[in-house]
Amino acid sequence: MRLDKFLSETRTLSRTETAKAVKQGIITVNGIIAKKPNSPVNEEKDVVCVSGRVIEYNKYRYIMLNKPEGYVSATDDKSAPFVTQLLSGELQKFELFPVGRLDKYTVGLMILTDDGQLAHRLLSPKHHAEKVYYFKCEKSLERIPELESGVHIEGGYLTKPCRVKRLSEFEGEITLTEGKYHQIKQMLYAVGNKITYLERIRFADIPLDPCLERGEWRFLTEKEVENLRKI
């Protein structure tokens, strides 16, 4: 990989800025001052520094966020705060986006990334990535077999089979492989009930980290990213 491509992909410097930085002598590769912006770099082995700062190479970034209530699942919104605003300023330049949506009042696990190909695969119905939600409802949780086999929601859509676990009279867990707009709320409404609280607690094989407070985030581990790629 070329040095200028390395620095561009890590959002450190543009290719034009790399050329200027090379002339200034502030870029080193393995401790040696770089002479050309197109110098070859091994992104897995070489140590690249700009003004003494080591630049880690990650082509894509993968974030777990514990979404709080009141934020929309978007990268820009004029009417409400959006989830990418919860990330650090350093991450703002990477154009991260949420994988799927949680509505404004739903909380819990969100995955954010700049890996469009993986995001598309995770959201594709044919890959059946499971999402697990904890919920509370207004009335006694009944008609579970009906929910599991599928109910008609807005537009006459018949939901795909799912799993529902009753935790108490007014709370449960539901596992879906799809994600229609307000789907769980509409499903409970279809059986004469109403959601009063909804939290996503797992995405595929990744559970929400209990150490993350609402609004906090962390990078996914290598194993977590590997598990997502297996889907």
Accessible surface in RSA format (square Angstrom, percent):
REM  Atomic radii and reference values for relative SASA: ProtOr
REM  Chains: A
REM  Algorithm: Lee & Richards
REM  Probe-radius: 1.40
REM  Slices: 20
REM RES _ NUM      All-atoms   Total-Side   Main-Chain    Non-polar    All polar
REM                ABS   REL    ABS   REL    ABS   REL    ABS   REL    ABS   REL
RES MET A   1    68.04  35.2  18.08  12.0  49.96 119.0  33.02  28.1  35.02  46.4
RES ARG A   2   107.76  45.2 105.70  53.9   2.06   4.9  44.60  61.0  63.16  38.3
RES LEU A   3     0.00   0.0   0.00   0.0   0.00   0.0   0.00   0.0   0.00   0.0
RES ASP A   4     5.78   4.1   5.78   5.8   0.00   0.0   0.00   0.0   5.78   5.8
RES LYS A   5    71.27  34.8  71.27  43.7   0.00   0.0  54.42  49.0  16.85  17.9
RES PHE A   6     2.52   1.3   2.52   1.6   0.00   0.0   2.52   1.5   0.00   0.0
RES LEU A   7     0.00   0.0   0.00   0.0   0.00   0.0   0.00   0.0   0.00   0.0
RES SER A   8    38.20  32.3  32.25  43.0   5.95  13.7   1.95   4.1  36.26  50.8
RES GLU A   9    31.93  18.3  29.50  22.3   2.43   5.8  21.03  40.7  10.90   8.9
RES THR A  10     9.81   7.0   4.13   4.2   5.68  13.5   4.23   5.7   5.58   8.4
RES ARG A  11    89.79  37.7  76.68  39.1  13.11  31.2  28.64  39.1  61.15  37.1
RES THR A  12    26.70  19.0   6.81   6.9  19.89  47.4   4.14   5.6  22.56  34.1
RES LEU A  13    35.87  20.0  31.71  22.7   4.16  10.5  35.27  24.8   0.60   1.6
RES SER A  14    53.68  45.4  44.54  59.4   9.14  21.1  45.97  97.9   7.71  10.8
RES ARG A  15   116.43  48.9 109.62  55.9   6.81  16.2  49.29  67.4  67.14  40.7
RES THR A  16    90.51  64.4  83.60  84.7   6.91  16.5  52.54  70.6  37.96  57.4
RES GLU A  17    85.36  49.0  82.77  62.6   2.59   6.2  25.88  50.1  59.49  48.6
RES THR A  18     0.00   0.0   0.00   0.0   0.00   0.0   0.00   0.0   0.00   0.0
RES ALA A  19    33.93  31.2  32.67  50.4   1.25   2.9  32.92  46.4   1.01   2.7
RES LYS A  20   123.95  60.5 122.13  74.9   1.82   4.3  69.83  62.9  54.13  57.7
RES ALA A  21     4.81   4.4   3.81   5.9   1.01   2.3   4.28   6.0   0.54   1.4
RES VAL A  22    13.38   8.8   6.47   5.9   6.90  16.6   6.58   5.7   6.80  18.4
RES LYS A  23   183.35  89.4 144.36  88.6  38.99  92.8  94.95  85.5  88.40  94.2
RES GLN A  24   126.67  70.8  93.08  68.0  33.59  80.0  38.99  83.0  87.68  66.5
RES GLY A  25    27.91  34.4   0.00   N/A  27.91  34.4  13.44  36.9  14.47  32.4
RES ILE A  26    63.10  35.9  54.30  40.5   8.80  21.2  60.53  43.6   2.57   7.0
RES ILE A  27     0.30   0.2   0.06   0.0   0.23   0.6   0.06   0.0   0.23   0.6
RES THR A  28    32.50  23.1  32.50  32.9   0.00   0.0  26.90  36.1   5.60   8.5
RES VAL A  29    24.86  16.4  21.72  19.7   3.14   7.6  21.72  18.9   3.14   8.5
RES ASN A  30    80.77  55.7  54.51  52.7  26.26  63.2  29.31  70.5  51.46  49.7
RES GLY A  31    68.52  84.5   0.00   N/A  68.52  84.5  34.14  93.7  34.38  77.0
RES ILE A  32   127.10  72.3 123.25  91.8   3.84   9.3 126.45  91.1   0.64   1.7
RES ILE A  33    81.61  46.4  76.74  57.2   4.86  11.7  76.74  55.3   4.86  13.2
RES ALA A  34     8.40   7.7   0.38   0.6   8.02  18.3   7.37  10.4   1.03   2.7
RES LYS A  35   163.87  79.9 140.70  86.3  23.16  55.2  96.70  87.0  67.16  71.5
RES LYS A  36   130.05  63.4 129.98  79.7   0.07   0.2  72.55  65.3  57.50  61.3
RES PRO A  37    40.66  29.6  40.66  37.1   0.00   0.0  40.66  33.6   0.00   0.0
RES ASN A  38    73.35  50.6  62.55  60.4  10.80  26.0   5.14  12.4  68.21  65.9
RES SER A  39    26.19  22.1  23.07  30.8   3.12   7.2  17.25  36.7   8.94  12.5
RES PRO A  40   118.19  86.1 103.02  93.9  15.17  55.2 105.01  86.7  13.18  81.9
RES VAL A  41     4.41   2.9   0.02   0.0   4.38  10.6   1.80   1.6   2.60   7.1
RES ASN A  42    66.04  45.5  57.68  55.7   8.36  20.1  21.67  52.2  44.37  42.9
RES GLU A  43    61.41  35.3  47.50  35.9  13.91  33.1   4.96   9.6  56.45  46.1
RES GLU A  44   155.73  89.4 117.32  88.8  38.41  91.5  41.73  80.7 114.00  93.1
RES LYS A  45   163.76  79.9 136.38  83.7  27.38  65.2  85.72  77.2  78.04  83.1
RES ASP A  46    39.70  27.8  25.77  25.6  13.93  32.9   0.12   0.3  39.58  39.5
RES VAL A  47    72.84  47.9  70.13  63.5   2.71   6.5  72.62  63.1   0.22   0.6
RES VAL A  48     0.68   0.4   0.00   0.0   0.68   1.6   0.00   0.0   0.68   1.8
RES CYS A  49    20.53  15.5  20.49  22.9   0.04   0.1   2.43   6.2  18.10  19.5
RES VAL A  50    15.45  10.2  13.63  12.3   1.82   4.4  13.63  11.8   1.82   4.9
RES SER A  51    84.00  71.0  46.84  62.5  37.16  85.6  44.57  94.9  39.42  55.2
RES GLY A  52    69.42  85.6   0.00   N/A  69.42  85.6  36.48 100.1  32.94  73.8
RES ARG A  53   131.48  55.2 124.90  63.7   6.58  15.7  67.40  92.1  64.08  38.8
RES VAL A  54    78.38  51.6  64.43  58.3  13.96  33.6  64.43  56.0  13.96  37.9
RES ILE A  55    11.86   6.7   4.64   3.5   7.22  17.4   5.94   4.3   5.92  16.1
RES GLU A  56   129.36  74.3 115.29  87.2  14.07  33.5  47.31  91.5  82.06  67.0
RES TYR A  57    47.93  22.4  24.47  13.9  23.46  61.1  20.86  15.7  27.07  33.4
RES ASN A  58    79.56  54.9  74.94  72.4   4.62  11.1   9.91  23.8  69.66  67.3
RES LYS A  59   104.67  51.1  94.76  58.1   9.91  23.6  43.98  39.6  60.69  64.6
RES TYR A  60    78.86  36.8  68.46  39.0  10.40  27.1  37.28  28.0  41.59  51.3
RES ARG A  61    18.76   7.9  16.27   8.3   2.49   5.9  12.66  17.3   6.10   3.7
RES TYR A  62    18.19   8.5  15.26   8.7   2.94   7.6  15.26  11.5   2.94   3.6
RES ILE A  63     0.00   0.0   0.00   0.0   0.00   0.0   0.00   0.0   0.00   0.0
RES MET A  64     0.00   0.0   0.00   0.0   0.00   0.0   0.00   0.0   0.00   0.0
RES LEU A  65     0.00   0.0   0.00   0.0   0.00   0.0   0.00   0.0   0.00   0.0
RES ASN A  66     6.24   4.3   6.24   6.0   0.00   0.0   0.00   0.0   6.24   6.0
RES LYS A  67     0.00   0.0   0.00   0.0   0.00   0.0   0.00   0.0   0.00   0.0
RES PRO A  68    21.04  15.3  21.04  19.2   0.00   0.0  21.04  17.4   0.00   0.0
RES GLU A  69   109.39  62.8  90.69  68.6  18.70  44.5  23.10  44.7  86.29  70.5
RES GLY A  70    20.35  25.1   0.00   N/A  20.35  25.1  19.06  52.3   1.29   2.9
RES TYR A  71    51.49  24.0  51.49  29.3   0.00   0.0  16.46  12.4  35.03  43.2
RES VAL A  72    27.86  18.3  27.27  24.7   0.59   1.4  27.86  24.2   0.00   0.0
RES SER A  73     5.53   4.7   0.50   0.7   5.03  11.6   0.50   1.1   5.03   7.0
RES ALA A  74    22.06  20.3  16.80  25.9   5.26  12.0  22.06  31.1   0.00   0.0
RES THR A  75    72.01  51.2  56.46  57.2  15.55  37.1  26.03  35.0  45.98  69.5
RES ASP A  76   101.90  71.4  86.04  85.6  15.86  37.5  27.85  65.5  74.05  73.9
RES ASP A  77    48.53  34.0  31.64  31.5  16.88  39.9   7.29  17.1  41.24  41.1
RES LYS A  78   210.92 102.9 166.67 102.3  44.25 105.4 116.60 104.9  94.32 100.5
RES SER A  79   103.37  87.3  65.89  87.9  37.48  86.3  55.57 118.3  47.80  67.0
RES ALA A  80    13.05  12.0   2.46   3.8  10.58  24.1   9.44  13.3   3.61   9.6
RES PRO A  81    60.56  44.1  54.80  50.0   5.76  20.9  59.67  49.3   0.89   5.5
RES PHE A  82    27.02  13.5  27.02  16.7   0.00   0.0  27.02  16.4   0.00   0.0
RES VAL A  83     0.00   0.0   0.00   0.0   0.00   0.0   0.00   0.0   0.00   0.0
RES THR A  84    10.92   7.8  10.89  11.0   0.03   0.1   7.73  10.4   3.19   4.8
RES GLN A  85    96.33  53.9  71.32  52.1  25.01  59.5  25.43  54.1  70.90  53.8
RES LEU A  86    39.93  22.2  22.20  15.9  17.73  44.6  25.75  18.1  14.17  38.1
RES LEU A  87    11.24   6.3   2.26   1.6   8.97  22.6   2.48   1.7   8.76  23.6
RES SER A  88    48.01  40.6  36.19  48.3  11.82  27.2  43.23  92.1   4.78   6.7
RES GLY A  89    60.94  75.2   0.00   N/A  60.94  75.2  35.60  97.7  25.35  56.8
RES GLU A  90   102.60  58.9  92.25  69.8  10.35  24.6  52.46 101.5  50.14  40.9
RES LEU A  91     9.10   5.1   8.18   5.9   0.92   2.3   8.18   5.7   0.92   2.5
RES GLN A  92    85.70  47.9  64.56  47.2  21.14  50.3  41.04  87.4  44.66  33.9
RES LYS A  93    89.19  43.5  70.40  43.2  18.80  44.8  59.98  54.0  29.22  31.1
RES PHE A  94    16.11   8.1  16.11  10.0   0.00   0.0  16.11   9.8   0.00   0.0
RES GLU A  95   134.48  77.2 116.44  88.1  18.04  43.0  47.47  91.8  87.02  71.0
RES LEU A  96     7.40   4.1   1.58   1.1   5.82  14.6   1.58   1.1   5.82  15.7
RES PHE A  97    62.33  31.2  62.33  38.6   0.00   0.0  62.33  37.8   0.00   0.0
RES PRO A  98    18.77  13.7   8.35   7.6  10.42  37.9   8.35   6.9  10.42  64.7
RES VAL A  99     0.39   0.3   0.19   0.2   0.20   0.5   0.39   0.3   0.00   0.0
RES GLY A 100    18.77  23.2   0.00   N/A  18.77  23.2  15.20  41.7   3.57   8.0
RES ARG A 101   178.56  75.0 156.64  79.8  21.92  52.2  52.83  72.2 125.73  76.2
RES LEU A 102     7.50   4.2   3.11   2.2   4.39  11.0   5.86   4.1   1.64   4.4
RES ASP A 103    29.75  20.8  14.29  14.2  15.47  36.6  19.82  46.7   9.93   9.9
RES LYS A 104    73.62  35.9  69.15  42.4   4.47  10.6  30.39  27.4  43.23  46.0
RES TYR A 105   131.48  61.4 119.10  67.8  12.37  32.2  85.21  64.0  46.27  57.0
RES THR A 106     3.01   2.1   2.81   2.8   0.19   0.5   1.74   2.3   1.26   1.9
RES VAL A 107     8.22   5.4   8.22   7.4   0.00   0.0   8.22   7.1   0.00   0.0
RES GLY A 108     0.00   0.0   0.00   N/A   0.00   0.0   0.00   0.0   0.00   0.0
RES LEU A 109     0.00   0.0   0.00   0.0   0.00   0.0   0.00   0.0   0.00   0.0
RES MET A 110     0.00   0.0   0.00   0.0   0.00   0.0   0.00   0.0   0.00   0.0
RES ILE A 111     0.95   0.5   0.95   0.7   0.00   0.0   0.95   0.7   0.00   0.0
RES LEU A 112     0.00   0.0   0.00   0.0   0.00   0.0   0.00   0.0   0.00   0.0
RES THR A 113     1.48   1.1   1.48   1.5   0.00   0.0   1.48   2.0   0.00   0.0
RES ASP A 114    21.95  15.4   8.23   8.2  13.72  32.4   7.03  16.6  14.91  14.9
RES ASP A 115    10.45   7.3  10.45  10.4   0.00   0.0   0.00   0.0  10.45  10.4
RES GLY A 116    39.51  48.7   0.00   N/A  39.51  48.7  28.52  78.3  10.99  24.6
RES GLN A 117   143.99  80.5 129.82  94.9  14.17  33.7  43.70  93.0 100.29  76.1
RES LEU A 118     4.32   2.4   3.78   2.7   0.54   1.4   3.87   2.7   0.45   1.2
RES ALA A 119     5.31   4.9   5.31   8.2   0.00   0.0   5.31   7.5   0.00   0.0
RES HIS A 120   136.82  74.8 130.67  90.8   6.15  15.7  87.23  89.9  49.59  57.7
RES ARG A 121    61.86  26.0  60.65  30.9   1.21   2.9  27.19  37.2  34.67  21.0
RES LEU A 122     2.47   1.4   1.14   0.8   1.33   3.3   1.14   0.8   1.33   3.6
RES LEU A 123    84.49  47.1  62.85  45.0  21.64  54.4  64.17  45.1  20.33  54.7
RES SER A 124    17.74  15.0  11.09  14.8   6.65  15.3   7.43  15.8  10.31  14.4
RES PRO A 125    78.96  57.5  76.21  69.5   2.75  10.0  78.57  64.9   0.39   2.4
RES LYS A 126   157.50  76.8 133.60  82.0  23.90  56.9  83.04  74.7  74.47  79.3
RES HIS A 127    58.89  32.2  42.91  29.8  15.98  40.9  28.40  29.3  30.49  35.5
RES HIS A 128   106.87  58.4  95.95  66.7  10.92  27.9  67.75  69.8  39.12  45.5
RES ALA A 129     3.60   3.3   0.07   0.1   3.54   8.0   2.31   3.3   1.30   3.4
RES GLU A 130    46.71  26.8  44.82  33.9   1.89   4.5  13.90  26.9  32.81  26.8
RES LYS A 131    14.61   7.1  14.61   9.0   0.00   0.0   6.65   6.0   7.96   8.5
RES VAL A 132     8.85   5.8   8.85   8.0   0.00   0.0   8.85   7.7   0.00   0.0
RES TYR A 133    16.02   7.5  16.02   9.1   0.00   0.0   4.17   3.1  11.85  14.6
RES TYR A 134    40.00  18.7  40.00  22.8   0.00   0.0  32.07  24.1   7.93   9.8
RES PHE A 135     0.45   0.2   0.45   0.3   0.00   0.0   0.45   0.3   0.00   0.0
RES LYS A 136    92.26  45.0  92.26  56.6   0.00   0.0  36.38  32.7  55.88  59.5
RES CYS A 137     6.52   4.9   0.00   0.0   6.52  15.3   0.00   0.0   6.52   7.0
RES GLU A 138    95.69  54.9  73.68  55.7  22.01  52.4  29.87  57.8  65.83  53.7
RES LYS A 139   118.27  57.7 114.79  70.4   3.48   8.3  71.01  63.9  47.26  50.3
RES SER A 140    32.38  27.4  23.75  31.7   8.63  19.9  21.38  45.5  11.00  15.4
RES LEU A 141     1.04   0.6   0.37   0.3   0.67   1.7   0.37   0.3   0.67   1.8
RES GLU A 142    95.95  55.1  90.73  68.6   5.21  12.4  40.92  79.2  55.03  44.9
RES ARG A 143   116.83  49.1 100.99  51.5  15.84  37.7  50.93  69.6  65.90  39.9
RES ILE A 144    32.24  18.3  31.58  23.5   0.66   1.6  31.58  22.7   0.66   1.8
RES PRO A 145   101.74  74.1  95.70  87.2   6.04  22.0  98.26  81.1   3.48  21.6
RES GLU A 146    69.32  39.8  62.77  47.5   6.55  15.6  32.10  62.1  37.23  30.4
RES LEU A 147     0.32   0.2   0.32   0.2   0.00   0.0   0.32   0.2   0.00   0.0
RES GLU A 148    55.02  31.6  52.60  39.8   2.42   5.8  12.16  23.5  42.87  35.0
RES SER A 149    77.90  65.8  56.03  74.8  21.87  50.4  48.90 104.1  29.00  40.6
RES GLY A 150    12.39  15.3   0.00   N/A  12.39  15.3   0.00   0.0  12.39  27.8
RES VAL A 151     8.14   5.4   4.32   3.9   3.82   9.2   8.14   7.1   0.00   0.0
RES HIS A 152   118.74  64.9 103.39  71.9  15.36  39.3  63.12  65.1  55.62  64.7
RES ILE A 153    17.38   9.9   3.44   2.6  13.94  33.6  11.89   8.6   5.48  14.9
RES GLU A 154   139.90  80.3 116.13  87.9  23.77  56.6  46.80  90.5  93.10  76.0
RES GLY A 155    83.58 103.1   0.00   N/A  83.58 103.1  43.43 119.2  40.15  89.9
RES GLY A 156    53.09  65.5   0.00   N/A  53.09  65.5  30.65  84.1  22.44  50.3
RES TYR A 157    69.94  32.7  61.98  35.3   7.96  20.7  63.37  47.6   6.57   8.1
RES LEU A 158    94.03  52.4  82.11  58.7  11.92  30.0  82.11  57.7  11.92  32.1
RES THR A 159     2.74   2.0   0.00   0.0   2.74   6.5   0.00   0.0   2.74   4.1
RES LYS A 160    73.82  36.0  70.12  43.0   3.70   8.8  55.14  49.6  18.67  19.9
RES PRO A 161   100.63  73.3  89.16  81.3  11.47  41.7  89.47  73.9  11.16  69.4
RES CYS A 162    14.59  11.0   0.59   0.7  14.00  32.9   6.54  16.6   8.05   8.7
RES ARG A 163   128.02  53.8 127.06  64.8   0.97   2.3  66.47  90.8  61.56  37.3
RES VAL A 164    14.32   9.4   0.09   0.1  14.23  34.3   0.81   0.7  13.51  36.6
RES LYS A 165   126.83  61.9 122.01  74.9   4.81  11.5  75.07  67.6  51.76  55.1
RES ARG A 166   109.04  45.8  81.90  41.7  27.14  64.6  32.50  44.4  76.54  46.4
RES LEU A 167    72.12  40.2  38.81  27.8  33.32  83.8  42.38  29.8  29.74  80.0
RES SER A 168    45.50  38.4  34.97  46.7  10.52  24.2  38.82  82.7   6.68   9.4
RES GLU A 169    83.73  48.1  78.96  59.7   4.77  11.4  21.71  42.0  62.01  50.6
RES PHE A 170    92.78  46.4  92.46  57.3   0.32   0.8  92.46  56.1   0.32   0.9
RES GLU A 171    46.89  26.9  46.89  35.5   0.00   0.0   6.16  11.9  40.73  33.3
RES GLY A 172     0.00   0.0   0.00   N/A   0.00   0.0   0.00   0.0   0.00   0.0
RES GLU A 173    44.68  25.7  43.55  32.9   1.13   2.7   2.57   5.0  42.12  34.4
RES ILE A 174     0.62   0.4   0.52   0.4   0.11   0.3   0.62   0.4   0.00   0.0
RES THR A 175    14.45  10.3  12.36  12.5   2.10   5.0   1.44   1.9  13.01  19.7
RES LEU A 176     4.16   2.3   3.61   2.6   0.54   1.4   4.16   2.9   0.00   0.0
RES THR A 177    32.32  23.0  26.69  27.1   5.63  13.4  20.82  28.0  11.50  17.4
RES GLU A 178    14.32   8.2   8.17   6.2   6.15  14.6  12.90  24.9   1.42   1.2
RES GLY A 179    63.11  77.8   0.00   N/A  63.11  77.8  22.46  61.6  40.65  91.0
RES LYS A 180    97.40  47.5  87.59  53.7   9.81  23.4  37.29  33.6  60.11  64.0
RES TYR A 181   157.57  73.6 142.74  81.2  14.84  38.6 114.87  86.3  42.70  52.6
RES HIS A 182    65.65  35.9  52.48  36.5  13.17  33.7  38.10  39.3  27.55  32.1
RES GLN A 183     6.22   3.5   2.83   2.1   3.39   8.1   2.83   6.0   3.39   2.6
RES ILE A 184     7.33   4.2   5.43   4.0   1.90   4.6   5.43   3.9   1.90   5.2
RES LYS A 185    58.41  28.5  54.21  33.3   4.20  10.0  38.53  34.7  19.88  21.2
RES GLN A 186    37.18  20.8  33.32  24.4   3.86   9.2  22.73  48.4  14.46  11.0
RES MET A 187     0.00   0.0   0.00   0.0   0.00   0.0   0.00   0.0   0.00   0.0
RES LEU A 188     0.47   0.3   0.47   0.3   0.00   0.0   0.47   0.3   0.00   0.0
RES TYR A 189   173.19  80.9 165.37  94.1   7.82  20.3 117.12  88.0  56.06  69.1
RES ALA A 190    38.94  35.8   9.08  14.0  29.86  67.9  18.17  25.6  20.77  55.0
RES VAL A 191    11.22   7.4   2.10   1.9   9.13  22.0   2.10   1.8   9.13  24.8
RES GLY A 192    44.08  54.4   0.00   N/A  44.08  54.4  35.47  97.3   8.61  19.3
RES ASN A 193    10.18   7.0   5.55   5.4   4.63  11.1   3.93   9.5   6.25   6.0
RES LYS A 194   121.80  59.4 120.34  73.8   1.46   3.5  68.09  61.3  53.71  57.2
RES ILE A 195    17.10   9.7   2.57   1.9  14.52  35.0   2.57   1.9  14.52  39.4
RES THR A 196    82.31  58.5  44.80  45.4  37.51  89.4  45.91  61.7  36.40  55.0
RES TYR A 197    71.11  33.2  65.14  37.1   5.97  15.5  62.20  46.7   8.92  11.0
RES LEU A 198    14.04   7.8  11.21   8.0   2.83   7.1  11.21   7.9   2.83   7.6
RES GLU A 199    23.60  13.5  23.60  17.9   0.00   0.0   0.00   0.0  23.60  19.3
RES ARG A 200     4.83   2.0   4.83   2.5   0.00   0.0   0.00   0.0   4.83   2.9
RES ILE A 201    46.30  26.3  42.71  31.8   3.59   8.6  42.71  30.8   3.59   9.7
RES ARG A 202    61.67  25.9  61.67  31.4   0.00   0.0  22.61  30.9  39.06  23.7
RES PHE A 203     0.94   0.5   0.94   0.6   0.00   0.0   0.94   0.6   0.00   0.0
RES ALA A 204     7.10   6.5   2.59   4.0   4.50  10.2   7.10  10.0   0.00   0.0
RES ASP A 205    99.74  69.9  80.69  80.3  19.05  45.0  17.07  40.2  82.67  82.4
RES ILE A 206     1.05   0.6   0.74   0.5   0.32   0.8   1.05   0.8   0.00   0.0
RES PRO A 207    79.33  57.8  77.91  71.0   1.42   5.2  77.91  64.3   1.42   8.8
RES LEU A 208    25.96  14.5  15.92  11.4  10.04  25.2  15.92  11.2  10.04  27.0
RES ASP A 209    26.14  18.3  21.98  21.9   4.16   9.8   6.51  15.3  19.63  19.6
RES PRO A 210   130.00  94.7  92.86  84.6  37.14 135.0 104.10  85.9  25.90 161.0
RES CYS A 211   105.72  80.0  81.38  90.8  24.34  57.2  31.37  79.5  74.34  80.2
RES LEU A 212    20.34  11.3  13.17   9.4   7.17  18.0  13.65   9.6   6.69  18.0
RES GLU A 213   117.45  67.4 115.12  87.1   2.32   5.5  38.45  74.4  78.99  64.5
RES ARG A 214    99.38  41.7  77.38  39.4  22.00  52.4  46.30  63.3  53.08  32.2
RES GLY A 215    17.28  21.3   0.00   N/A  17.28  21.3   7.95  21.8   9.32  20.9
RES GLU A 216    77.78  44.7  74.60  56.4   3.19   7.6  30.94  59.8  46.84  38.2
RES TRP A 217    68.09  27.3  49.96  24.2  18.13  42.6  36.95  19.7  31.14  50.5
RES ARG A 218    60.79  25.5  57.46  29.3   3.33   7.9  45.40  62.0  15.39   9.3
RES PHE A 219   103.03  51.5  94.20  58.3   8.83  23.0  94.20  57.1   8.83  25.3
RES LEU A 220    15.49   8.6   0.00   0.0  15.49  38.9   0.00   0.0  15.49  41.7
RES THR A 221    71.61  50.9  63.33  64.2   8.28  19.7  68.45  91.9   3.17   4.8
RES GLU A 222   157.75  90.6 146.27 110.7  11.48  27.3  63.31 122.4  94.45  77.1
RES LYS A 223   142.59  69.6 138.50  85.0   4.10   9.8  97.84  88.1  44.76  47.7
RES GLU A 224    26.66  15.3  26.66  20.2   0.00   0.0  13.40  25.9  13.26  10.8
RES VAL A 225    12.83   8.4  12.83  11.6   0.00   0.0  12.83  11.1   0.00   0.0
RES GLU A 226    90.98  52.2  89.56  67.8   1.42   3.4  29.38  56.8  61.60  50.3
RES ASN A 227    30.82  21.3  27.95  27.0   2.87   6.9   2.46   5.9  28.36  27.4
RES LEU A 228     0.41   0.2   0.41   0.3   0.00   0.0   0.41   0.3   0.00   0.0
RES ARG A 229   126.36  53.1 110.39  56.3  15.97  38.0  36.43  49.8  89.93  54.5
RES LYS A 230   147.14  71.8 109.71  67.3  37.43  89.1  78.62  70.8  68.52  73.0
RES ILE A 231    43.80  24.9  20.41  15.2  23.39  56.4  39.14  28.2   4.66  12.6
END  Absolute sums over single chains surface
CHAIN  1 A    12684.2      10257.4       2426.8       6883.4       5800.7
END  Absolute sums over all chains
TOTAL         12684.2      10257.4       2426.8       6883.4       5800.7
